């Protein structure tokens, strides 16, 4: 999920790609924000790059 967010995909795009409902994706993204501590999606992208999950 974090990889999909880091690639700039919207919730609807992630839902379609992973065969989930958009509500489920929103829940997962919300949980990522809570667990990892960033304040928004942009900072989730920073986390993904800093941890090496995604490369430029």
N, C-alpha and C positions, 0 to 999 in steps of 0.2 A: 504494500500500500504506500509506504513512504517513497519507494522508487517511482511509483506512478505520479505522486504529488510532485516529486523533484523534477520530473520531466515536464511539468507544467500542465498536466491534464486536469480538466474540470471533473467534478464529481460524476456527472452524467457519462463522460467518456470513460472514466475508471470503472463505473458500474457496468457499462457495456462490455468492456474488455475482460473483466473478471467474472462476468455473469452474476452480478449482485444487484440488489436494488439500490437506487440512489440514497435512500434512507440509511441503508447499511453502510454505505461508503461514508456518509456524513458522520455516522456513529464512530466508525474506525478512525477517521481523521480527527474527530473530537478527542478520542482516547489517546491518539498520538500526541496531540497538543498537551493534554493533561499529564501524560506519563513522561514525556521528554522535556517539557517546560517552556518551549518557545511560545511567544504570544500570538503568532499568526502563521499562515501557510508559507509565507516568504521565509520565515525563520526555520520552518521545517525543511525547506530546501537547503538552507545553510547547514543544518544538522546532517542531512544526507551527504553533502559534499565533504564536510569535515570528517565524518566517520569513514569515508571511502566507499560508501554504498553506491554512489554515483560519481562518475568521472566526467570532467569537461570535454 
